[in-house]
């Protein structure tokens, strides 16, 4: 889940996308936002209407690493 409610940011777990990040324009976001790793969902691709933007492969790797580290602690 992506939220503009940055007060929900969990350091070391969530990913904070700031307006001064090099890739910010590519994300399609309008304001600084938090990718809330603990609030991810799996949905069928055919129910999605389209994409508004994308994140870098480096950011995606960090998100995957944070999620994997959290799952390994369970």
C-alpha positions, 0 to 999 in steps of 0.5 A: 500500500502507498500512503501520503500519511507519512506519519505511518512510516516505519524506519527500516521497514517501510520505504519513504519516497520523497519529492527530492528523490531522483526517481520521484517524477517516474513514480506518478506520486503527487506528494511524498509518500510511504510504501507500507511494506506491512500492508502489501496485498496480492491481486490478480493483474486483470483487475488492475486498470493501469499503472500510474508510475514505477519505482527503481529496481534498487528501491524494489530490491530494498522493499523485497529485502525488508520484507524477507528479513521481517518474514525470517523473524517470524 
